C-alpha cells in the first residue's frame, strides 16, 4: 500500500499541510459550483410556482366573473360572450380539467335556459307549465354547478 505524501512547510508559527490545503480548495470550488447551480434550480422552481399561482388567481377572477354574470341574470339572458367563456374553460383545463368540464356544462345549462327567453327564432312567447318547470330545473342545476365551481375556484385565490 502506497502512502500519500504530504509536504509541510514550517514558518515560525504556521505549519501548512499542502495536500490538505489543495484538497480543501478543490472541495470549496466544488461546493461553490453545486451551490451556484442548486440555487438557480431552486429559484427557477419557485419562480415557476409563483407564475402558476398568479395564473390561477387571474383565471379564478375570470371564472368568478362568469359565474356572477350567470347567477345575477338568473340564467334567463344569454351570456355576454360564449366564445370568451369557452376560451377561459380551455385555459383552466391546463390547471384543472374537472373545473373546465364543469364550466362548459354550466355554460350549456345557461344557454339552454336562456335561449327560450331571448328574442329570436327559438323564443317561446307562450311558455307552458312544462316549459317553466324545465327552465326552473335548468336554473337549479346551473346554481348547484355554480356553487361547486366557485367553491373549488376560491381555493386558488
C-alpha positions in Angstrom: 0.0 0.0 0.0 1.3 3.4 -1.0 1.1 6.3 1.4 0.0 9.8 0.3 3.0 12.0 0.5 2.5 15.2 2.3 4.6 18.3 2.1 4.7 20.5 5.1 6.1 24.0 5.3 7.2 25.3 8.6 7.3 29.0 9.0 7.7 30.1 12.6 4.2 29.7 14.0 2.4 28.2 11.0 2.5 24.7 9.7 0.7 24.2 6.3 0.0 20.7 5.0 -0.2 21.4 1.3 -2.1 18.2 0.4 -4.9 19.1 2.7 -4.8 22.8 1.5 -5.2 21.7 -2.1 -8.0 19.2 -1.2 -9.8 21.8 0.8 -9.6 24.3 -2.0 -10.9 21.8 -4.5 -13.7 20.8 -2.2 -14.6 24.5 -1.8 -14.7 25.2 -5.5 -16.8 22.0 -6.0 -19.3 23.0 -3.2 -19.5 26.6 -4.6 -20.4 25.2 -8.1 -23.0 22.9 -6.6 -24.5 25.8 -4.5 -24.5 28.1 -7.6 -26.4 25.6 -9.8 -28.6 24.4 -6.9 -29.7 28.0 -6.1 -30.5 28.6 -9.8 -32.7 25.4 -9.9 -34.4 26.4 -6.6 -35.0 30.0 -7.8 -36.4 28.6 -11.1 -38.7 26.2 -9.2 -40.1 29.0 -7.0 -40.5 31.4 -9.9 -42.4 28.8 -11.9 -44.6 28.1 -8.9 -45.2 31.8 -8.4 -46.2 32.2 -12.1 -48.7 29.3 -11.8 -50.2 30.8 -8.7 -50.5 34.2 -10.5 -52.2 32.5 -13.5 -54.6 30.6 -11.2 -55.6 33.9 -9.5 -56.2 35.5 -12.9 -58.4 32.6 -14.1 -60.2 32.5 -10.7 -61.2 36.1 -11.2 -62.4 35.4 -14.7 -64.4 32.3 -13.6 -65.9 34.2 -10.7 -67.0 37.0 -13.1 -68.6 34.4 -15.4 -70.5 32.7 -12.6 -71.6 36.1 -11.2 -72.9 37.1 -14.6 -75.0 33.9 -14.9 -76.4 34.0 -11.5 -77.3 37.7 -11.5 -79.5 37.3 -14.6 -81.0 34.1 -13.2 -79.7 32.3 -16.3 -82.5 33.9 -18.2 -80.4 36.1 -20.5 -77.7 34.8 -22.9 -74.1 35.1 -21.8 -72.2 38.1 -22.9 -69.6 36.1 -24.9 -69.8 32.4 -25.2 -66.5 32.4 -27.1 -64.8 34.0 -24.1 -66.3 31.5 -21.7 -65.0 28.6 -23.9 -61.6 30.3 -24.0 -61.4 30.6 -20.2 -62.5 27.0 -19.9 -59.8 25.9 -22.3 -57.2 27.9 -20.3 -58.4 26.5 -16.9 -58.2 23.0 -18.4 -54.5 23.2 -18.2 -54.8 23.7 -14.5 -57.8 21.6 -13.5 -59.7 19.6 -16.1 -62.7 18.9 -13.9 -63.4 22.6 -13.3 -63.1 23.2 -17.1 -65.7 20.5 -17.7 -68.0 22.0 -15.2 -67.6 25.4 -16.7 -68.6 24.0 -20.1 -71.6 22.2 -18.6 -72.5 25.4 -16.7 -72.5 27.3 -20.0 -74.6 24.7 -21.7 -77.3 24.8 -18.9 -77.2 28.6 -19.0 -77.7 28.8 -22.8 -80.5 26.1 -22.7 -82.3 28.1 -20.1 -81.8 31.5 -21.8 -82.4 30.5 -25.4 -86.1 30.1 -25.0 -86.4 33.5 -23.3 -84.2 35.5 -25.7 -85.8 37.3 -28.6 -85.1 35.3 -31.8 -86.1 32.2 -33.7 -86.1 30.0 -30.5 -88.1 32.4 -28.3 -91.0 30.8 -26.6 -93.6 33.6 -26.3 -96.3 31.5 -24.6 -94.5 29.1 -22.3 -96.5 26.2 -20.9 -96.2 24.9 -17.3 -93.8 22.2 -18.5 -91.6 24.8 -20.2 -91.5 26.8 -17.0 -90.7 23.7 -14.9 -88.0 22.7 -17.4 -86.3 26.1 -17.2 -86.6 26.0 -13.4 -84.8 22.6 -13.3 -82.1 24.0 -15.5 -81.7 27.0 -13.3 -81.4 24.7 -10.2 -78.8 22.6 -11.9 -76.9 25.6 -13.0 -77.0 27.1 -9.5 -75.6 23.9 -8.0 -72.9 23.8 -10.6 -72.2 27.4 -9.9 -71.7 26.8 -6.2 -69.4 23.8 -7.0 -67.2 25.7 -9.4 -66.9 28.7 -7.1 -66.1 26.5 -4.1 -63.2 24.9 -5.9 -62.0 28.1 -7.7 -61.9 30.1 -4.4 -59.1 27.8 -3.2 -56.9 29.2 -6.0 -57.1 32.8 -4.8 
